[in-house]
Structure formats: C-alpha cells, structure tokens
Amino acid sequence: AWDETARILGEAAKNIQNASEDFLVICTNTMHKVAPLIEKYIDIPILHIADATGKKLQEQEIEKVGLLGTAFTMKQDFYKERINKNFDIEVLIPSEEDMNIVHTIIYEELCLGLIKEDSKKEYLRIIDDLASKGAQGVILGCTEIGMLVNQTDTQVKLYDTTLIHSLEAVAEALK
C-alpha cells in the first residue's frame, strides 16, 4: 500500500515540478514516510515537515521532545529518527497503550471532525506524562491534533507541525 501511495504522490509531485515550482510541500506528517520514494520522481527538493519542526525545536534549544501523531509517525523511524539525527534532539513517544489512544482518536474522531472532551482530557494526560519523563515540549505531529488541543490547554510547550511547516514554506517561497 505504501508503494502505491508513493507512486500516486510521486506522479502528483512530478506535475508540480513541471509547473515550474521551486520545492514541494507534503501537507501531512504520516505521508513523509514515503518522501524518499517521492524524491525519485522529482528534481526539486521536498521541504520536509520533520526538518522544519527540528529547526524550530533547535532554535528554542529543545533537547528532549515528546511526539504525538499516528502510530506510523510515532513508532517508525522516518520522523523521530530524522529529528534525532539531523538536530540532535531526543524524541520521546507515549507508552504502547497511550499510542493506541492517540492513533484511535485521530482516525476515529479527528479525521471525521469529531471533537470530544474526554479525548482532549486523554491527550492532555498523555502530554503531561511525556513532560514528566523529561520532554521540554510536545510535537503535535498530525495535522488534525490542533483541532483537539492547543497551547491554551496546557503549560507544556506544544509544537504544531501544521503551523511550523506552513511558516517554513512561506519563508522558503519568499527567498
């Protein structure tokens, strides 16, 4: 399934390149899993969401950060290892049980536009747990999470990748 996804996105990326664009933005965290495969279709760079986030974390001297997102984003290396290796930032993920809660809420609620107070409480509990383990902030590593929690809900510094990535794309476009 990932190979087919990469092929579809690679063809779309080729069309963007053919429109004389300077770079590509993939507006979802999880789909960055196939970014290396998409790169094979194009010569223009991909503005990677983990790089934009890592840069922001580094600017704020974050050394240890929590990560929330889909199970793919939290468990697999394409995101957390990129931040760790490229920016020397340790990435913490929730327990297996809490990862399942985060993932389920994304797909069964947020992707459907459902915002539930109980789910918000669970996310805030998980954010607090990551902070208690030394996270200096928490990455909201799924574009839908910002619909559920935001900075006014917690003292823990939140890093909304949708906003960070968007601002980085604007800055890059203005160069």
C-alpha positions in Angstrom: 0.0 0.0 0.0 2.8 2.4 0.8 4.5 1.8 -2.6 1.2 2.6 -4.4 0.8 5.7 -2.2 4.3 6.8 -3.1 3.6 6.2 -6.8 0.4 8.4 -6.7 2.1 11.1 -4.8 5.3 10.9 -6.9 3.2 11.4 -10.1 1.5 14.4 -8.4 4.9 15.8 -7.4 6.1 15.4 -11.0 3.2 17.6 -12.1 4.1 20.2 -9.5 7.7 20.2 -10.7 6.5 20.5 -14.3 4.6 23.6 -13.3 8.0 25.2 -12.6 7.7 25.1 -8.8 10.9 25.5 -6.7 10.1 22.9 -4.0 7.4 20.5 -2.8 5.5 20.5 0.5 3.7 17.4 1.7 1.0 18.7 3.9 0.7 15.6 6.2 3.2 14.2 8.7 2.5 10.5 8.0 2.9 10.7 4.3 6.5 11.8 4.9 7.1 8.1 5.4 7.2 7.9 1.5 9.1 11.1 1.0 12.3 9.2 -0.1 10.2 7.4 -2.7 8.6 10.6 -3.9 12.0 12.2 -4.3 12.8 9.7 -7.0 10.1 11.2 -9.2 11.4 14.8 -9.0 14.5 17.0 -9.1 13.1 19.8 -6.8 13.6 19.4 -3.0 10.9 18.4 -0.6 10.5 20.8 2.3 10.3 18.0 5.0 8.0 18.6 7.9 10.3 17.0 10.4 13.2 19.3 9.3 11.0 22.4 9.7 10.0 21.1 13.1 13.5 20.1 14.1 14.8 23.6 13.1 12.1 25.3 15.3 13.0 23.0 18.2 16.7 23.7 17.8 16.1 27.4 17.7 14.3 27.1 21.1 17.1 25.0 22.5 14.9 21.9 23.0 17.0 18.8 23.7 14.2 16.4 24.5 10.7 16.5 23.0 7.6 14.3 23.0 5.8 13.2 19.8 2.2 12.6 19.2 0.8 11.5 15.8 -0.4 8.5 14.0 1.0 5.1 15.1 3.2 5.2 11.9 4.6 8.6 12.9 5.2 7.7 16.5 6.6 4.2 16.0 8.6 4.3 12.8 11.9 6.0 12.3 11.1 8.2 9.3 10.1 11.1 11.6 11.6 10.7 15.0 15.0 9.5 13.9 15.3 12.3 11.4 14.8 14.8 14.2 17.2 12.9 16.4 19.9 12.5 13.8 19.6 15.9 12.0 19.0 18.1 15.1 20.4 16.0 18.0 17.1 16.1 19.8 15.8 13.1 21.7 12.3 12.2 20.8 10.0 10.5 23.4 6.9 8.6 22.4 4.0 7.6 24.6 3.5 4.1 26.0 2.0 1.5 23.7 -1.4 1.9 25.3 -1.3 5.7 25.0 0.0 5.4 21.4 -3.1 3.4 20.6 -5.3 6.0 22.3 -3.7 8.8 20.3 -3.9 6.9 17.0 -7.5 5.8 17.5 -8.7 9.4 18.4 -7.0 10.7 15.2 -8.7 8.2 12.9 -12.0 7.6 14.6 -12.7 11.1 15.7 -10.5 13.9 14.5 -10.4 12.8 10.8 -14.2 12.7 11.0 -14.4 16.2 12.5 -15.4 14.9 15.9 -14.0 16.8 18.9 -14.7 15.1 22.3 -13.9 16.5 25.7 -12.9 13.0 27.0 -10.4 12.7 24.1 -9.0 16.1 24.9 -8.5 15.0 28.5 -6.7 11.9 27.4 -4.4 13.9 25.1 -3.6 16.3 27.9 -2.9 13.4 30.3 -0.5 11.9 27.7 1.2 15.3 27.1 1.7 15.7 30.9 3.1 12.2 31.0 5.6 13.0 28.3 6.6 16.2 30.2 7.0 14.2 33.4 9.5 12.0 31.5 11.6 15.0 30.6 10.1 16.3 27.4 10.6 20.1 27.2 7.7 20.3 24.8 5.5 18.0 22.7 5.2 17.9 18.9 1.7 17.8 17.6 2.8 15.5 14.7 -0.5 15.1 13.0 -2.3 17.9 11.2 -5.6 17.1 13.0 -4.4 17.2 16.6 -4.5 21.0 16.7 -8.3 20.7 16.4 -8.3 19.0 19.8 -5.6 20.6 21.9 -3.7 23.9 21.7 -1.3 25.9 23.7 -4.1 27.5 25.9 -4.9 24.0 27.2 -1.5 23.2 28.8 1.6 24.6 30.3 3.7 22.2 28.3 5.1 23.9 25.2 3.3 22.5 22.1 4.8 22.4 18.6 2.1 22.3 15.9 3.7 20.9 12.8 1.0 22.3 10.6 1.8 25.8 11.6 5.6 25.3 11.7 5.6 23.7 8.2 3.4 26.3 6.7 5.5 29.2 8.0 8.7 27.4 6.8 7.1 27.0 3.3 6.2 30.7 3.2 9.8 31.7 4.2 11.2 29.4 1.6 8.9 30.7 -1.1 9.9 34.3 -0.3 13.6 33.6 -0.7 
